[in-house]
Amino acid sequence: MIENLYDKSDAGAWRAKAGSNEADQELAERVYTSRLIGQNRDLLMHGGGNTSVKVERANLFGVTERVLHVKGSGWDLDVIEAAGLPGVRLDPLLALRQLDGLSDEDMVNVQRCNLLDSTSPNPSVETLLHAFLPHTYVDHTHATPFLVLANLPNAEEVCREIFGDRLGIVPYIMPGFGLAKKAAEVFDSNPEVEGLLLLNHGHFAFGATAEESYGKIVGHTNEVAKHLEMTPPTSLRERKPADDLSVLPVLRGVIAEQARDVDAPMAVFDLRNGDDAQAIWKRDDVTALSTRGMASPDHVLRTKGRPLVLPESVWRKGREAIVQAVQDFEAEYRAYFDREAPRAKEPKTLLTPDPKHAWIEGIGVVGMGVNAKAAGAAADLAEQNMRVRMVGEDAGGFYPLGETDQFECEYWSLEQAKLGKGTPPRFQGRIVMVTGGAGAIGLATAKAFAAGGANCILVDLDEGRLAEAVAELGDWHQTYACDITKPGAAAAAMNHAVHSFGGLDILVSNAGSATGGALIEIEDDAFRSAFELNFFAHKEFSTAAAKLMRLQGRPGQILFNISKQAINPGKNLGAYGLPKAATMFLMRQLALELGDDGIRVNGLNADRIRSGLLTDDFIRERAKSRNVDENTYMAGNLLKREVEARHVGEAFVALACSERTTGHVLTVDGGNTAAELR
């Protein structure tokens, strides 16, 4: 059962932070209960649902206006802030109810014209439904039990059995003006109802206070769950260790391969492999359930109408069998488009026909997206829909929207208008692993790639430092703690990349440490340890990455942090320079061997970067050995300016962007004639 988490003291704290303005206080409590809803995955998948509150505000002329604050496009309820609930003048919205019809484009225009702040995001497509209901607080969710109920063949009968007349029942209409008007009519027929069941869609509840509306959302959902005997919550986001995930990088490459563009990025994957995510394979109706469609219309936008289904008997056969399965999926999707597009009121543009989620026997549920966030949303919805299908089928039948209604939502005119607009970030869809990722250069490099849209995996020895580093990097990135010199570390790190994101696109082999001392004096064990870290670890990670990239069958990149020591040795740094020189040869050798696979291999020679290598003590020692002060030592180059870690990160990005460059070493040292490549 879902716990009611409303706490009066917490709500009071939110209101107090908002200041003395009553409207701001109401909005603050609206944010608080919106987050309570969004943080429970059995109430709401992220990206879905919407909430609102009606307040009164004085305009610039001192005239009091009624204002609807409603969730804006692009905001998720679990992390929403006041800015994510843009204010819209209510009276112009209410006037629209007298119209017989209103296009989506005109509806959006009216809503934007009545924003209090013109820079606000577009209000929800269900803004008018919130407006037409008279209550101060209105909540709309797609709770798992309600999705089961809404898609039963006898949903109205079951709803009456559970709630009597406490819920109004609204027939399916695509979100927008028509749905808002019909829902308002259903409410007007019985103003005593506590909420609305939207068939094939979801649930609305409302109240005079935030506590009342939220309480009804939780209470109604628990009543449905009890009736359907859905006592355990849906197990979401469970990711267990797995030994053989080799199907994922193959599938990732095969899907991208169908785009016929060798440089097109692959999808990022999000794996869920708990017991619930694999429960579908215990049934004998897997195929039938997979073709029924999604439980709520807006789910189609992130997941398409059906999963790619891969029985173990198929994917175990290898790449060609997976290719055939993907091609069959895409052919069926194109046939669906060809059937439905001619019936549309306006011309439609075919969306990419690739799958957005998969059911893979023995592996789990996989969400797919242009980045980790999109893949996570698809995986959340896929897990929820899998349970809805199974519970619904066993409770009388899972019968969601038909094909035409699904097409109308998937090819909604407002979504079609977005096609071709905006340029995706340069590294969107790219998975980047950085060894030494918690260090100055490693983190700066990860930040540079993340700024370009990449999802990064930071590899380092210390879990604490990794946690601090990824906190700086932000959401949707991963860490992996290991000693990269240990046998098997590289293979385990690659498995972690597959487990986390489905594969790997770019390896930045960056980790290293300088061992000082004259060669005739350094102990053999220390010398060998220096080679383990500064050469053999690079060799192990680069070759393991190359094997993974070959499995994907798509272009990839390996980037080495080599160091100027490979070209211009420093006195008493032979234990560092010798393995670095070997690493430069490794880079050139791999460039020769991996070119046919489209895997580019390049290196970067940096010098005098404040990092784990150049500690304050080390800088003092080197400056003293050259009879200069520390600042002069750090700026000892032709430009007379210190080179920073961020410059190295930017240089790695520059190499990654050089699409026709391989076997190259880029120097980042401010100018050091003695270290120039000749």
C-alpha positions as CSV (number, residue, x, y, z in Angstrom):
1,M,0.0,0.0,0.0
2,I,1.1,3.6,-0.7
3,E,1.9,5.6,2.4
4,N,0.5,9.1,2.8
5,L,3.6,11.1,3.4
6,Y,2.0,14.5,4.0
7,D,3.5,16.2,7.1
8,K,2.0,19.4,8.4
9,S,5.3,20.6,9.8
10,D,7.0,20.0,6.4
11,A,4.2,21.7,4.6
12,G,4.4,24.6,7.0
13,A,8.2,24.9,6.4
14,W,7.6,25.1,2.7
15,R,5.0,27.8,3.2
16,A,7.2,29.8,5.6
17,K,10.1,29.8,3.0
18,A,7.7,31.4,0.5
19,G,7.4,34.6,2.5
20,S,4.2,36.4,3.6
21,N,2.4,36.5,0.3
22,E,-0.6,34.0,0.5
23,A,-0.5,33.1,-3.2
24,D,3.2,32.3,-2.9
25,Q,2.5,30.2,0.2
26,E,-0.1,28.2,-1.7
27,L,2.2,27.7,-4.6
28,A,5.0,26.5,-2.2
29,E,2.7,23.9,-0.7
30,R,1.7,22.9,-4.2
31,V,5.4,22.2,-4.9
32,Y,5.7,20.2,-1.7
33,T,2.8,17.8,-2.5
34,S,3.7,17.6,-6.2
35,R,7.1,16.3,-5.1
36,L,5.4,13.8,-2.8
37,I,3.4,12.5,-5.7
38,G,6.4,12.5,-8.1
39,Q,8.7,10.6,-5.8
40,N,6.5,7.5,-5.6
41,R,6.9,5.5,-8.7
42,D,3.6,3.6,-8.1
43,L,1.8,6.9,-8.3
44,L,3.6,8.4,-11.2
45,M,6.3,7.8,-13.7
46,H,8.6,10.8,-14.1
47,G,7.8,13.1,-17.0
48,G,4.1,12.3,-16.6
49,G,1.2,13.6,-14.6
50,N,0.5,17.2,-13.6
51,T,-0.7,19.3,-10.7
52,S,-2.2,22.8,-10.2
53,V,-3.3,25.4,-7.7
54,K,-5.6,28.4,-8.2
55,V,-4.6,31.6,-6.4
56,E,-5.3,35.3,-6.6
57,R,-2.6,37.8,-7.4
58,A,-2.5,41.6,-7.9
59,N,-1.2,42.6,-11.4
60,L,0.9,45.7,-12.2
61,F,-2.1,48.0,-11.9
62,G,-3.1,46.6,-8.5
63,V,-6.1,44.7,-9.9
64,T,-6.6,41.3,-8.4
65,E,-6.6,38.4,-11.0
66,R,-7.4,34.8,-10.6
67,V,-4.3,32.7,-11.6
68,L,-3.8,29.0,-12.3
69,H,-0.4,27.7,-11.5
70,V,0.0,24.4,-13.4
71,K,2.9,22.1,-14.2
72,G,4.9,23.3,-17.2
73,S,6.4,21.3,-20.0
74,G,9.9,19.8,-19.3
75,W,9.5,19.6,-15.5
76,D,9.2,16.4,-13.5
77,L,7.1,16.4,-10.4
78,D,9.7,14.7,-8.2
79,V,12.0,17.6,-8.5
80,I,9.6,20.4,-9.5
81,E,10.2,24.0,-8.2
82,A,7.9,27.0,-8.3
83,A,9.2,28.0,-11.7
84,G,7.9,24.6,-13.0
85,L,4.3,25.7,-12.2
86,P,3.9,28.7,-14.5
87,G,1.1,31.1,-13.7
88,V,-1.7,31.5,-16.3
89,R,-4.6,34.0,-16.0
90,L,-7.6,31.9,-15.2
91,D,-10.6,33.8,-16.6
92,P,-9.5,33.8,-20.2
93,L,-9.1,30.0,-19.9
94,L,-12.5,29.6,-18.5
95,A,-14.0,31.6,-21.3
96,L,-12.8,28.9,-23.8
97,R,-15.3,26.4,-22.4
98,Q,-18.1,28.1,-24.4
99,L,-16.4,27.2,-27.7
100,D,-17.5,24.1,-29.7
101,G,-13.9,23.3,-30.7
102,L,-10.3,24.5,-30.3
103,S,-7.2,23.3,-32.1
104,D,-4.2,22.3,-30.1
105,E,-2.2,25.1,-31.7
106,D,-4.8,27.7,-30.7
107,M,-5.0,26.3,-27.2
108,V,-1.3,26.5,-26.7
109,N,-1.3,30.0,-28.1
110,V,-4.1,31.2,-25.7
111,Q,-2.3,29.7,-22.8
112,R,1.0,31.3,-23.7
113,C,-0.7,34.7,-24.3
114,N,-2.0,34.6,-20.7
115,L,1.2,33.6,-18.9
116,L,2.2,35.9,-16.1
117,D,5.8,35.5,-17.2
118,S,6.4,35.2,-20.9
119,T,9.6,33.3,-20.3
120,S,7.8,30.4,-18.6
121,P,7.6,27.0,-20.1
122,N,4.4,25.9,-22.0
123,P,1.7,25.0,-19.5
124,S,0.6,21.3,-19.6
125,V,-1.6,20.2,-22.4
126,E,-4.1,19.3,-19.7
127,T,-4.2,22.9,-18.4
128,L,-7.8,23.5,-19.4
129,L,-9.0,20.4,-17.5
130,H,-7.3,21.8,-14.4
131,A,-8.9,25.2,-15.2
132,F,-12.5,23.9,-15.8
133,L,-12.6,22.0,-12.4
134,P,-13.5,24.5,-9.7
135,H,-11.2,23.2,-6.9
136,T,-8.2,25.0,-5.6
137,Y,-5.9,22.0,-5.9
138,V,-6.1,19.5,-8.7
139,D,-3.8,16.4,-9.1
140,H,-3.5,14.1,-12.1
141,T,-1.5,10.9,-12.0
142,H,-1.0,7.6,-13.8
143,A,-0.8,5.4,-10.8
144,T,-0.1,1.7,-11.6
145,P,-3.3,0.4,-10.0
146,F,-5.4,3.0,-11.9
147,L,-3.7,2.1,-15.2
148,V,-4.9,-1.5,-14.6
149,L,-8.4,-0.3,-13.8
150,A,-8.5,2.2,-16.7
151,N,-7.7,-0.5,-19.2
152,L,-10.0,-3.3,-18.1
153,P,-12.8,-4.2,-20.6
154,N,-15.4,-3.6,-17.8
155,A,-13.6,-0.6,-16.2
156,E,-16.8,1.3,-15.5
157,E,-18.4,-1.6,-13.7
158,V,-15.3,-2.3,-11.6
159,C,-14.9,1.4,-10.8
160,R,-18.5,1.5,-9.5
161,E,-17.9,-1.6,-7.5
162,I,-14.9,0.0,-5.8
163,F,-16.0,3.7,-5.4
164,G,-19.8,3.7,-6.0
165,D,-20.5,7.3,-7.2
166,R,-17.4,8.8,-5.6
167,L,-15.6,8.9,-9.0
168,G,-16.8,10.3,-12.2
169,I,-16.0,8.3,-15.3
170,V,-14.7,10.0,-18.4
171,P,-14.5,8.2,-21.8
172,Y,-11.2,8.2,-23.6
173,I,-10.5,11.4,-25.5
174,M,-7.0,12.6,-26.5
175,P,-5.6,15.2,-24.1
176,G,-6.5,18.7,-25.0
177,F,-9.6,20.9,-25.3
178,G,-12.0,18.0,-26.0
179,L,-11.0,16.0,-23.0
180,A,-11.1,19.1,-20.7
181,K,-14.6,19.9,-21.8
182,K,-15.9,16.4,-21.5
183,A,-14.3,15.9,-18.0
184,A,-15.9,19.2,-16.8
185,E,-19.3,17.9,-18.1
186,V,-18.9,14.7,-16.2
187,F,-18.0,16.6,-13.0
188,D,-21.0,19.0,-13.5
189,S,-23.3,16.0,-13.6
190,N,-22.2,15.1,-10.1
191,P,-20.3,17.9,-8.3
192,E,-20.0,15.7,-5.2
193,V,-17.4,13.3,-6.8
194,E,-14.0,13.1,-5.2
195,G,-12.2,12.5,-8.5
196,L,-12.3,11.3,-12.0
197,L,-11.3,8.0,-13.7
198,L,-10.2,8.7,-17.3
199,L,-10.6,5.5,-19.2
200,N,-7.4,4.3,-20.9
201,H,-5.6,7.2,-19.4
202,G,-5.4,7.8,-15.6
203,H,-6.8,9.5,-12.5
204,F,-7.7,13.0,-11.3
205,A,-8.4,14.0,-7.7
206,F,-9.0,17.5,-6.2
207,G,-9.7,19.4,-3.0
208,A,-9.8,22.7,-1.2
209,T,-6.3,22.1,0.2
210,A,-3.1,20.5,-0.9
211,E,-3.4,17.9,1.9
212,E,-6.9,17.0,0.8
213,S,-6.1,16.5,-2.9
214,Y,-2.9,14.6,-2.2
215,G,-4.7,12.4,0.3
216,K,-7.4,11.5,-2.2
217,I,-4.7,10.6,-4.8
218,V,-3.1,8.2,-2.3
219,G,-6.4,6.9,-0.8
220,H,-8.1,6.3,-4.2
221,T,-5.0,4.5,-5.5
222,N,-4.8,2.2,-2.4
223,E,-8.5,1.3,-2.8
224,V,-7.9,0.2,-6.4
225,A,-4.8,-1.7,-5.4
226,K,-6.6,-3.5,-2.6
227,H,-9.5,-4.5,-5.0
228,L,-7.0,-5.9,-7.5
229,E,-4.9,-7.5,-4.8
230,M,-1.8,-5.5,-5.9
231,T,-0.4,-5.4,-2.3
232,P,3.3,-5.4,-3.1
233,P,4.4,-2.1,-4.8
234,T,5.8,-2.3,-8.3
235,S,9.5,-3.1,-8.1
236,L,11.2,-0.4,-10.1
237,R,14.7,0.4,-11.0
238,E,16.2,-2.8,-9.7
239,R,19.5,-3.6,-11.3
240,K,21.2,-6.8,-10.1
241,P,24.7,-8.0,-11.0
242,A,24.8,-10.0,-14.2
243,D,27.6,-12.1,-15.8
244,D,26.6,-12.2,-19.4
245,L,25.2,-9.0,-20.9
246,S,26.8,-9.4,-24.3
247,V,23.5,-9.1,-26.1
248,L,23.2,-5.4,-25.0
249,P,26.2,-3.9,-26.9
250,V,25.3,-6.1,-29.9
251,L,21.7,-4.8,-29.8
252,R,22.9,-1.3,-29.3
253,G,25.0,-1.4,-32.4
254,V,22.4,-3.3,-34.5
255,I,19.7,-0.7,-33.8
256,A,22.0,2.2,-34.8
257,E,23.2,0.2,-37.9
258,Q,19.7,0.3,-39.3
259,A,19.9,4.1,-39.5
260,R,22.4,3.6,-42.4
261,D,24.5,6.4,-41.0
262,V,27.9,5.2,-39.7
263,D,28.4,8.3,-37.6
264,A,25.0,8.3,-36.0
265,P,25.1,7.9,-32.2
266,M,23.8,4.8,-30.6
267,A,21.0,4.8,-28.1
268,V,21.8,4.8,-24.4
269,F,20.3,1.8,-22.6
270,D,18.9,1.5,-19.1
271,L,18.7,-2.1,-17.8
272,R,16.2,-3.3,-15.2
273,N,16.8,-6.9,-14.3
274,G,15.1,-7.6,-11.0
275,D,12.7,-10.5,-10.7
276,D,9.6,-8.3,-11.6
277,A,11.3,-7.1,-14.8
278,Q,11.7,-10.8,-15.9
279,A,8.3,-12.0,-14.7
280,I,6.7,-11.7,-18.1
281,W,8.7,-14.7,-19.4
282,K,7.0,-17.0,-16.9
283,R,3.7,-16.5,-18.9
284,D,2.6,-18.2,-22.1
285,D,1.0,-15.0,-23.5
286,V,4.2,-12.9,-23.9
287,T,3.7,-12.1,-27.6
288,A,0.0,-11.3,-27.2
289,L,0.7,-8.9,-24.3
290,S,3.6,-7.2,-26.1
291,T,1.4,-6.1,-29.1
292,R,-1.5,-4.6,-27.1
293,G,-0.2,-1.1,-26.7
294,M,0.7,1.2,-23.8
295,A,-1.5,1.8,-20.8
296,S,-1.7,5.5,-21.1
297,P,-1.5,7.7,-24.2
298,D,1.5,9.9,-23.3
299,H,3.6,6.7,-22.6
300,V,3.7,6.1,-26.3
301,L,5.8,9.2,-26.9
302,R,8.7,7.7,-24.9
303,T,8.3,4.0,-25.6
304,K,6.5,3.5,-28.9
305,G,3.5,1.3,-28.7
306,R,5.2,-2.0,-28.1
307,P,8.5,-3.5,-27.0
308,L,11.1,-5.3,-29.0
309,V,10.7,-8.9,-27.8
310,L,13.8,-11.0,-27.7
311,P,13.4,-14.6,-26.4
312,E,16.6,-16.2,-25.3
313,S,16.3,-18.7,-28.2
314,V,16.7,-15.8,-30.6
315,W,19.4,-13.6,-29.1
316,R,21.6,-16.6,-28.2
317,K,21.9,-17.3,-31.9
318,G,24.0,-14.2,-32.3
319,R,24.1,-11.0,-34.3
320,E,22.3,-12.0,-37.4
321,A,19.3,-13.2,-35.4
322,I,19.2,-9.9,-33.5
323,V,19.5,-8.0,-36.8
324,Q,16.5,-9.9,-38.1
325,A,14.4,-9.2,-35.0
326,V,15.2,-5.5,-35.2
327,Q,14.4,-5.3,-38.9
328,D,11.1,-7.1,-38.3
329,F,10.2,-4.6,-35.5
330,E,11.0,-1.7,-37.8
331,A,9.1,-3.2,-40.7
332,E,6.0,-3.6,-38.5
333,Y,6.4,-0.1,-37.3
334,R,6.6,1.3,-40.8
335,A,3.5,-0.8,-41.8
336,Y,1.7,0.7,-38.8
337,F,2.6,4.2,-40.0
338,D,1.5,3.4,-43.5
339,R,-1.9,2.2,-42.3
340,E,-2.6,5.2,-40.1
341,A,-0.9,8.2,-41.7
342,P,-3.4,8.4,-44.6
343,R,-6.3,8.7,-42.1
344,A,-4.8,11.8,-40.4
345,K,-6.1,15.2,-40.9
346,E,-2.7,16.6,-41.9
347,P,0.4,15.1,-43.4
348,K,2.6,13.2,-40.9
349,T,6.4,12.6,-40.9
350,L,7.6,9.1,-40.0
351,L,9.4,9.0,-36.7
352,T,12.5,6.8,-36.5
353,P,11.2,3.3,-36.5
354,D,13.7,1.9,-33.9
355,P,12.5,0.4,-30.7
356,K,12.5,2.4,-27.5
357,H,12.3,-0.5,-25.0
358,A,12.8,-4.2,-25.1
359,W,11.8,-7.3,-23.2
360,I,14.8,-9.6,-23.3
361,E,14.4,-13.1,-21.8
362,G,17.1,-13.9,-19.2
363,I,18.2,-10.2,-19.2
364,G,15.3,-8.0,-18.2
365,V,13.7,-4.8,-19.4
366,V,15.7,-2.3,-21.3
367,G,14.8,1.3,-21.9
368,M,16.4,3.1,-24.8
369,G,16.8,6.8,-25.4
370,V,19.0,9.6,-26.8
371,N,20.6,9.9,-23.4
372,A,20.5,8.3,-20.0
373,K,17.6,10.4,-18.8
374,A,15.4,9.5,-21.7
375,A,16.4,5.8,-21.4
376,G,15.6,5.9,-17.7
377,A,12.1,7.3,-18.4
378,A,11.5,4.7,-21.1
379,A,12.7,1.9,-18.7
380,D,10.4,3.2,-15.9
381,L,7.4,3.2,-18.2
382,A,8.3,-0.2,-19.6
383,E,8.5,-1.7,-16.1
384,Q,5.2,-0.1,-15.0
385,N,3.4,-1.1,-18.2
386,M,4.7,-4.7,-18.0
387,R,3.1,-5.1,-14.6
388,V,-0.1,-3.3,-15.7
389,R,-0.4,-5.7,-18.6
390,M,0.1,-8.8,-16.5
391,V,-2.2,-7.7,-13.6
392,G,-4.8,-6.4,-16.0
393,E,-4.9,-9.5,-18.1
394,D,-5.4,-11.7,-15.0
395,A,-8.1,-9.3,-13.7
396,G,-10.3,-9.5,-16.8
397,G,-8.1,-8.4,-19.7
398,F,-5.7,-5.7,-20.6
399,Y,-7.3,-3.6,-23.4
400,P,-5.6,-0.3,-23.9
401,L,-6.1,2.2,-26.7
402,G,-6.5,0.9,-30.2
403,E,-4.0,1.5,-33.0
404,T,-5.7,4.6,-34.4
405,D,-5.9,6.3,-31.0
406,Q,-2.3,5.4,-30.3
407,F,-1.2,6.9,-33.6
408,E,-3.1,10.1,-33.0
409,C,-1.2,10.5,-29.7
410,E,2.2,9.4,-31.0
411,Y,1.9,11.7,-34.1
412,W,0.2,14.5,-32.3
413,S,0.6,17.8,-34.2
414,L,2.4,19.6,-31.4
415,E,5.0,16.8,-31.2
416,Q,5.3,16.7,-35.0
417,A,6.0,20.5,-35.0
418,K,9.1,19.9,-32.9
419,L,10.7,17.6,-35.5
420,G,13.9,19.1,-37.0
421,K,14.0,21.9,-34.5
422,G,17.1,22.4,-32.5
423,T,20.5,20.7,-32.8
424,P,21.2,18.0,-30.3
425,P,24.4,18.3,-28.1
426,R,27.5,17.1,-29.9
427,F,28.0,14.1,-27.6
428,Q,24.4,13.2,-27.0
429,G,24.1,9.4,-27.0
430,R,27.8,8.9,-26.3
431,I,29.0,7.0,-23.3
432,V,32.4,8.1,-22.1
433,M,34.6,6.3,-19.6
434,V,37.4,8.3,-17.9
435,T,40.0,6.5,-15.8
436,G,41.4,8.6,-13.0
437,G,38.0,10.2,-13.1
438,A,38.1,11.6,-9.6
439,G,41.4,13.5,-10.2
440,A,41.7,17.0,-11.5
441,I,42.3,16.1,-15.2
442,G,39.9,13.2,-15.2
443,L,37.0,15.2,-13.7
444,A,37.7,18.2,-15.9
445,T,37.6,15.9,-18.9
446,A,34.4,14.3,-17.8
447,K,32.8,17.7,-17.3
448,A,33.9,18.8,-20.8
449,F,32.2,15.7,-22.3
450,A,29.2,16.0,-20.1
451,A,28.7,19.6,-21.2
452,G,28.5,18.3,-24.7
453,G,25.7,15.9,-23.8
454,A,27.7,12.7,-23.0
455,N,26.9,10.3,-20.2
456,C,30.1,9.5,-18.3
457,I,31.5,6.8,-16.1
458,L,34.3,7.8,-13.7
459,V,36.7,5.1,-12.8
460,D,39.0,5.6,-9.9
461,L,40.4,3.9,-6.8
462,D,38.6,5.7,-4.0
463,E,34.8,5.5,-3.6
464,G,34.7,8.6,-1.5
465,R,36.5,10.7,-4.0
466,L,34.4,9.3,-6.8
467,A,31.2,10.2,-4.9
468,E,32.4,13.8,-4.6
469,A,33.4,13.9,-8.2
470,V,30.1,12.6,-9.6
471,A,28.2,15.0,-7.4
472,E,30.1,17.8,-9.2
473,L,29.3,16.2,-12.5
474,G,25.6,16.0,-11.9
475,D,22.8,13.5,-12.6
476,W,22.8,10.6,-15.1
477,H,26.5,9.7,-14.7
478,Q,28.1,6.6,-13.1
479,T,31.1,5.7,-11.1
480,Y,33.2,2.5,-10.8
481,A,35.7,2.0,-8.0
482,C,38.6,-0.3,-8.7
483,D,42.4,-0.7,-8.8
484,I,43.0,-0.5,-12.5
485,T,46.3,-2.4,-12.2
486,K,44.6,-5.5,-10.9
487,P,43.9,-8.5,-13.2
488,G,40.4,-8.4,-14.6
489,A,39.8,-4.8,-13.6
490,A,39.4,-3.6,-17.2
491,A,37.0,-6.3,-18.2
492,A,34.9,-5.6,-15.1
493,A,34.8,-1.9,-15.8
494,M,33.6,-2.6,-19.4
495,N,30.9,-4.9,-18.0
496,H,29.9,-2.0,-15.7
497,A,29.6,0.3,-18.7
498,V,27.3,-2.3,-20.4
499,H,25.3,-2.8,-17.2
500,S,24.9,1.0,-16.7
501,F,24.4,2.3,-20.2
502,G,24.5,-0.6,-22.7
503,G,28.0,-0.2,-24.0
504,L,30.8,2.3,-24.5
505,D,31.7,4.9,-27.2
506,I,34.8,6.7,-25.9
507,L,37.5,5.6,-23.5
508,V,39.7,8.3,-22.0
509,S,42.6,6.3,-20.6
510,N,43.9,9.0,-18.3
511,A,44.9,7.5,-14.9
512,G,48.6,7.7,-14.0
513,S,51.1,8.7,-11.3
514,A,54.6,10.0,-11.4
515,T,57.3,8.0,-9.7
516,G,60.5,10.0,-9.2
517,G,64.0,9.0,-8.7
518,A,67.1,8.2,-10.8
519,L,66.9,5.0,-12.7
520,I,70.1,3.6,-11.1
521,E,68.6,4.2,-7.7
522,I,64.9,3.3,-8.0
523,E,63.9,0.0,-6.6
524,D,62.8,-2.7,-9.1
525,D,59.4,-3.1,-7.5
526,A,58.7,0.6,-7.7
527,F,59.8,0.7,-11.3
528,R,57.5,-2.3,-12.2
529,S,54.6,-0.7,-10.3
530,A,55.1,2.5,-12.4
531,F,54.8,0.4,-15.5
532,E,51.7,-1.4,-14.2
533,L,49.9,1.9,-13.8
534,N,51.3,4.0,-16.6
535,F,51.5,1.4,-19.3
536,F,49.9,-1.9,-18.6
537,A,46.7,-0.4,-17.2
538,H,46.4,1.7,-20.3
539,K,47.0,-1.4,-22.4
540,E,44.4,-3.5,-20.5
541,F,41.7,-0.8,-20.6
542,S,42.2,0.1,-24.2
543,T,42.1,-3.4,-25.5
544,A,39.1,-4.3,-23.4
545,A,37.4,-1.2,-24.7
546,A,38.3,-2.1,-28.3
547,K,36.7,-5.6,-27.8
548,L,33.5,-4.0,-26.5
549,M,33.4,-1.5,-29.4
550,R,33.9,-4.3,-31.9
551,L,31.0,-6.1,-30.3
552,Q,28.9,-3.1,-30.9
553,G,30.1,-3.0,-34.5
554,R,30.1,0.8,-34.6
555,P,32.9,3.4,-34.6
556,G,34.4,4.3,-31.3
557,Q,37.3,6.2,-29.8
558,I,40.2,5.5,-27.5
559,L,42.1,8.6,-26.1
560,F,45.3,8.3,-24.1
561,N,46.8,10.8,-21.6
562,I,50.4,10.2,-22.6
563,S,52.4,13.2,-21.3
564,K,55.3,15.2,-22.7
565,Q,57.6,12.8,-20.9
566,A,57.2,10.4,-23.8
567,I,59.0,13.0,-26.0
568,N,61.0,15.2,-23.6
569,P,62.2,13.2,-20.6
570,G,62.7,14.9,-17.3
571,K,65.6,14.3,-15.0
572,N,64.9,11.6,-12.4
573,L,61.5,10.8,-14.0
574,G,62.5,7.8,-16.0
575,A,60.1,5.5,-14.1
576,Y,57.3,7.7,-15.4
577,G,58.6,8.7,-18.8
578,L,59.5,5.1,-20.0
579,P,56.0,3.6,-19.6
580,K,54.5,6.8,-21.1
581,A,56.8,6.4,-24.1
582,A,55.5,2.8,-24.4
583,T,51.9,4.1,-24.1
584,M,52.5,6.4,-27.0
585,F,53.7,3.5,-29.1
586,L,50.6,1.5,-27.9
587,M,48.4,4.4,-29.2
588,R,50.1,4.2,-32.6
589,Q,49.9,0.4,-32.7
590,L,46.2,0.3,-31.8
591,A,45.5,3.0,-34.4
592,L,46.9,0.7,-37.0
593,E,45.1,-2.4,-35.8
594,L,41.6,-0.8,-35.2
595,G,41.3,1.5,-38.2
596,D,39.3,-1.1,-40.1
597,D,36.8,-1.2,-37.3
598,G,36.3,2.6,-37.4
599,I,37.9,2.9,-33.9
600,R,40.0,6.0,-33.7
601,V,43.0,6.1,-31.3
602,N,44.7,9.3,-30.4
603,G,46.7,10.7,-27.5
604,L,47.4,13.9,-25.7
605,N,50.7,15.2,-24.4
606,A,50.1,17.5,-21.5
607,D,52.7,19.1,-19.2
608,R,52.7,20.7,-15.8
609,I,49.0,20.4,-14.8
610,R,48.1,20.8,-11.1
611,S,46.7,17.4,-10.5
612,G,47.3,14.2,-8.6
613,L,50.7,14.0,-10.4
614,L,51.8,17.5,-9.7
615,T,51.2,18.0,-6.0
616,D,52.3,21.1,-4.2
617,D,55.3,19.2,-2.9
618,F,56.2,17.9,-6.4
619,I,55.9,21.4,-7.9
620,R,58.2,22.8,-5.2
621,E,60.7,20.1,-5.8
622,R,60.7,20.6,-9.6
623,A,60.9,24.3,-9.3
624,K,63.8,24.1,-6.9
625,S,65.6,21.7,-9.3
626,R,65.4,24.3,-12.0
627,N,66.2,27.2,-9.7
628,V,62.9,29.1,-10.4
629,D,59.9,30.0,-8.2
630,E,56.8,27.8,-8.4
631,N,54.7,30.2,-10.5
632,T,57.5,30.6,-13.0
633,Y,57.9,26.8,-13.1
634,M,54.1,26.3,-13.8
635,A,54.1,29.0,-16.5
636,G,57.4,27.8,-18.0
637,N,56.2,27.7,-21.6
638,L,56.2,29.8,-24.7
639,L,52.9,31.4,-23.8
640,K,54.1,32.2,-20.2
641,R,50.7,31.0,-18.9
642,E,49.9,28.1,-16.7
643,V,48.1,25.2,-18.3
644,E,45.0,24.1,-16.3
645,A,43.2,20.8,-16.1
646,R,40.2,22.2,-18.0
647,H,42.5,22.9,-21.0
648,V,43.4,19.2,-21.1
649,G,39.7,18.3,-20.9
650,E,38.9,20.6,-23.8
651,A,41.7,19.1,-25.8
652,F,40.4,15.6,-25.3
653,V,37.0,16.9,-26.6
654,A,38.7,18.5,-29.6
655,L,40.3,15.1,-30.4
656,A,37.0,13.4,-30.0
657,C,35.5,15.9,-32.5
658,S,38.2,15.3,-35.1
659,E,36.3,12.7,-37.0
660,R,39.0,11.9,-39.5
661,T,42.0,11.8,-37.2
662,T,43.6,8.8,-35.7
663,G,47.2,7.9,-34.6
664,H,47.7,11.5,-33.6
665,V,49.2,13.2,-30.5
666,L,48.0,16.6,-29.5
667,T,50.2,18.7,-27.3
668,V,48.8,20.8,-24.5
669,D,51.7,22.5,-22.7
670,G,51.6,26.2,-23.6
671,G,54.5,25.7,-25.9
672,N,57.6,23.6,-25.1
673,T,60.0,23.4,-28.0
674,A,61.9,20.5,-26.5
675,A,58.7,18.4,-26.4
676,E,57.5,19.2,-30.0
677,L,56.9,16.1,-32.1
678,R,59.1,16.0,-35.2
